[in-house]
Amino acid sequence: MSRIDETRAFHPVRIAVLTVSDTRSLAEDKSGETLVARIEAAGHTVAAREILTDERADIAEKLREWCANPDIDAVLSTGGTGLTGRDVTVEAHRDVYEKEIDAFGTVFTMISMAKIGTSAVQSRACGGVANGTYLFALPGSPGACKDAWDEILELQFDSRHLPCNFVEIMPRLDEHLRRK
C-alpha cells in the first residue's frame, strides 16, 4: 500500500509552472497560484513561472526551453486541456514528449469522476517525460489543480513515498541520451 517512509530523506524538486490562457494575467491566475502554493508548502522550489496564450508552437517552445534548463526537474502546465478549438496544450505537450506517462491521465480521470462525475471526460490531462524532465498538463481550474497535486503529484514528487515515486528515477530519465 502507498505510504510515506519518514526514515527516508526528502529531496526537493524544482518545478516550473506554466499557465496557458488567452485572458488571464499573473494577478488573475488562480490555478497557477494554487500550484505555486502547494509546491512550496510541500517543500519544493518554484523554479519558474509564466503565462502564455493558447498557441501550440509557443507552448511547445517554452516546454523545450524549460526541459533544457538543468535547474528545472518538472513542469506543470495549467489550462488548455479541454475540447475547444483553442485548447492546444495537450498537443503541445505531446509534440515535446519522448515518453508519455499514460496512467497519469487515467488516474486523474478516476479522481475527477469521484468529484465531478461524467464531466471528467472533458479533461485531457496528460503527463510525459522529455530530456530528463517531467511534464504534466493539468486543466485550468483551481479545483483540478488541487486534485492533481493533492491526489497524485505531491506523493509522486515525495522521495519518501513508497512503493515508488518519480524522484527516485529522475537520475535515469535521460539515460538514453547518454548512451553511445
Kinemage of the C-alpha trace (Angstrom):
@kinemage 1
@onewidth
@group {chain A} dominant
@subgroup {mainchain}
@vectorlist {calphas} color= white
{ca met a 1} P 0.000 0.000 0.000
{ca ser a 2} L 1.050 3.579 -0.631
{ca arg a 3} L 2.783 5.330 2.281
{ca ile a 4} L 5.413 7.890 3.313
{ca asp a 5} L 8.529 6.379 4.887
{ca glu a 6} L 9.697 9.029 7.375
{ca thr a 7} L 13.094 7.295 7.694
{ca arg a 8} L 13.940 8.220 4.086
{ca ala a 9} L 15.404 11.610 3.103
{ca phe a 10} L 13.198 14.221 1.447
{ca his a 11} L 14.659 15.667 -1.768
{ca pro a 12} L 13.107 18.928 -3.009
{ca val a 13} L 12.125 19.056 -6.677
{ca arg a 14} L 12.496 22.199 -8.824
{ca ile a 15} L 9.167 22.730 -10.565
{ca ala a 16} L 8.195 25.307 -13.217
{ca val a 17} L 4.565 26.427 -13.555
{ca leu a 18} L 3.126 27.433 -16.916
{ca thr a 19} L -0.382 28.854 -17.198
{ca val a 20} L -1.948 28.696 -20.646
{ca ser a 21} L -4.676 31.290 -21.138
{ca asp a 22} L -5.800 33.858 -23.681
{ca thr a 23} L -7.347 36.028 -20.969
{ca arg a 24} L -5.524 35.723 -17.620
{ca ser a 25} L -2.727 37.837 -16.249
{ca leu a 26} L -0.429 36.814 -13.408
{ca ala a 27} L -2.630 38.741 -10.957
{ca glu a 28} L -5.706 36.749 -12.044
{ca asp a 29} L -4.016 33.359 -12.300
{ca lys a 30} L -5.766 31.386 -9.536
{ca ser a 31} L -4.779 27.984 -10.922
{ca gly a 32} L -1.106 28.898 -11.212
{ca glu a 33} L -1.193 30.371 -7.726
{ca thr a 34} L -2.841 27.200 -6.414
{ca leu a 35} L 0.025 25.137 -7.818
{ca val a 36} L 2.716 27.536 -6.562
{ca ala a 37} L 1.266 27.482 -3.028
{ca arg a 38} L 1.082 23.692 -2.968
{ca ile a 39} L 4.553 23.199 -4.456
{ca glu a 40} L 6.103 25.473 -1.837
{ca ala a 41} L 4.045 24.045 1.045
{ca ala a 42} L 5.325 20.566 0.126
{ca gly a 43} L 8.937 21.772 0.423
{ca his a 44} L 9.726 22.033 -3.284
{ca thr a 45} L 11.020 25.022 -5.251
{ca val a 46} L 9.138 27.006 -7.885
{ca ala a 47} L 11.907 27.263 -10.473
{ca ala a 48} L 9.997 29.446 -12.965
{ca arg a 49} L 6.512 30.729 -13.646
{ca glu a 50} L 4.993 32.165 -16.816
{ca ile a 51} L 1.731 32.722 -18.655
{ca leu a 52} L 1.388 32.040 -22.389
{ca thr a 53} L -1.546 32.289 -24.753
{ca asp a 54} L -3.096 29.206 -26.332
{ca glu a 55} L -0.572 28.905 -29.162
{ca arg a 56} L 0.707 25.368 -29.729
{ca ala a 57} L 4.143 26.322 -31.085
{ca asp a 58} L 4.781 28.819 -28.271
{ca ile a 59} L 3.773 26.329 -25.592
{ca ala a 60} L 5.977 23.604 -27.088
{ca glu a 61} L 8.891 26.032 -27.378
{ca lys a 62} L 8.574 27.017 -23.690
{ca leu a 63} L 8.376 23.354 -22.646
{ca arg a 64} L 11.526 22.566 -24.656
{ca glu a 65} L 13.304 25.591 -23.172
{ca trp a 66} L 12.468 24.503 -19.639
{ca cys a 67} L 13.393 20.872 -20.382
{ca ala a 68} L 16.840 22.095 -21.485
{ca asn a 69} L 17.286 24.048 -18.249
{ca pro a 70} L 19.276 21.969 -15.717
{ca asp a 71} L 17.634 23.937 -12.873
{ca ile a 72} L 14.149 22.581 -13.707
{ca asp a 73} L 13.158 18.999 -12.854
{ca ala a 74} L 9.463 19.173 -13.731
{ca val a 75} L 6.938 21.415 -15.473
{ca leu a 76} L 3.281 21.698 -14.514
{ca ser a 77} L 1.086 23.495 -17.021
{ca thr a 78} L -2.484 24.502 -16.303
{ca gly a 79} L -5.096 25.358 -18.897
{ca gly a 80} L -5.776 24.400 -22.490
{ca thr a 81} L -6.630 20.737 -21.856
{ca gly a 82} L -10.296 20.930 -22.867
{ca leu a 83} L -12.059 20.228 -26.134
{ca thr a 84} L -12.468 23.655 -27.720
{ca gly a 85} L -10.542 24.800 -30.763
{ca arg a 86} L -8.154 26.960 -28.724
{ca asp a 87} L -7.308 24.124 -26.293
{ca val a 88} L -3.916 23.038 -27.661
{ca thr a 89} L -1.829 22.412 -24.533
{ca val a 90} L -2.094 18.624 -24.792
{ca glu a 91} L -0.961 18.690 -28.417
{ca ala a 92} L 1.967 20.968 -27.493
{ca his a 93} L 2.978 18.623 -24.682
{ca arg a 94} L 2.822 15.613 -26.981
{ca asp a 95} L 4.986 17.478 -29.518
{ca val a 96} L 7.683 17.530 -26.818
{ca tyr a 97} L 7.276 14.176 -25.005
{ca glu a 98} L 9.799 11.417 -25.527
{ca lys a 99} L 7.633 9.131 -23.393
{ca glu a 100} L 4.063 9.615 -22.276
{ca ile a 101} L 3.014 8.665 -18.751
{ca asp a 102} L -0.282 7.128 -19.873
{ca ala a 103} L -1.524 6.254 -16.398
{ca phe a 104} L -1.399 9.883 -15.249
{ca gly a 105} L -4.416 10.833 -17.362
{ca thr a 106} L -6.232 7.687 -16.314
{ca val a 107} L -5.645 8.243 -12.606
{ca phe a 108} L -6.566 11.920 -12.929
{ca thr a 109} L -9.835 10.942 -14.631
{ca met a 110} L -10.624 8.470 -11.844
{ca ile a 111} L -10.089 11.183 -9.225
{ca ser a 112} L -12.172 13.664 -11.231
{ca met a 113} L -15.008 11.167 -11.699
{ca ala a 114} L -15.384 10.898 -7.936
{ca lys a 115} L -15.729 14.693 -7.700
{ca ile a 116} L -17.451 15.887 -10.884
{ca gly a 117} L -18.936 12.702 -12.346
{ca thr a 118} L -19.016 12.222 -16.090
{ca ser a 119} L -17.881 15.806 -16.691
{ca ala a 120} L -14.405 14.342 -16.149
{ca val a 121} L -14.442 13.102 -19.750
{ca gln a 122} L -13.985 16.701 -20.934
{ca ser a 123} L -10.476 16.926 -19.477
{ca arg a 124} L -7.438 15.678 -21.339
{ca ala a 125} L -4.888 15.869 -18.514
{ca cys a 126} L -1.667 14.167 -19.538
{ca gly a 127} L 1.915 13.608 -18.468
{ca gly a 128} L 5.207 12.690 -20.029
{ca val a 129} L 8.972 12.940 -19.946
{ca ala a 130} L 11.359 14.846 -22.220
{ca asn a 131} L 15.092 15.454 -21.851
{ca gly a 132} L 15.043 14.098 -18.307
{ca thr a 133} L 12.213 16.440 -17.233
{ca tyr a 134} L 8.700 15.534 -16.107
{ca leu a 135} L 5.888 17.384 -17.890
{ca phe a 136} L 2.249 17.434 -16.777
{ca ala a 137} L -0.680 19.224 -18.428
{ca leu a 138} L -3.475 19.971 -15.949
{ca pro a 139} L -6.881 21.543 -16.518
{ca gly a 140} L -7.220 25.276 -15.937
{ca ser a 141} L -9.456 25.233 -12.868
{ca pro a 142} L -8.055 25.656 -9.357
{ca gly a 143} L -10.052 22.593 -8.251
{ca ala a 144} L -8.487 20.402 -10.917
{ca cys a 145} L -5.013 21.688 -9.996
{ca lys a 146} L -5.699 20.884 -6.339
{ca asp a 147} L -6.894 17.393 -7.243
{ca ala a 148} L -3.882 16.645 -9.456
{ca trp a 149} L -1.404 17.921 -6.871
{ca asp a 150} L -3.051 16.616 -3.708
{ca glu a 151} L -4.008 13.183 -5.038
{ca ile a 152} L -1.130 12.357 -7.423
{ca leu a 153} L 1.781 14.739 -7.816
{ca glu a 154} L 2.500 15.591 -4.192
{ca leu a 155} L 3.011 11.901 -3.440
{ca gln a 156} L 4.953 11.123 -6.601
{ca phe a 157} L 7.280 14.104 -6.069
{ca asp a 158} L 7.983 12.987 -2.490
{ca ser a 159} L 11.172 10.911 -2.379
{ca arg a 160} L 9.865 9.177 0.754
{ca his a 161} L 6.757 7.807 -0.973
{ca leu a 162} L 6.601 4.030 -1.243
{ca pro a 163} L 6.421 1.726 -3.024
{ca cys a 164} L 7.857 4.081 -5.673
{ca asn a 165} L 7.978 7.728 -6.712
{ca phe a 166} L 9.109 9.962 -9.573
{ca val a 167} L 12.072 11.364 -7.633
{ca glu a 168} L 13.962 8.102 -7.257
{ca ile a 169} L 14.099 7.556 -11.023
{ca met a 170} L 14.922 11.159 -12.006
{ca pro a 171} L 18.652 10.442 -12.460
{ca arg a 172} L 17.761 7.773 -15.041
{ca leu a 173} L 15.166 9.663 -17.108
{ca asp a 174} L 17.720 10.789 -19.676
{ca glu a 175} L 19.983 7.740 -19.673
{ca his a 176} L 19.101 7.007 -23.313
{ca leu a 177} L 20.576 10.390 -24.232
{ca arg a 178} L 23.875 9.473 -22.578
{ca arg a 179} L 24.314 6.101 -24.331
{ca lys a 180} L 26.797 5.838 -27.160
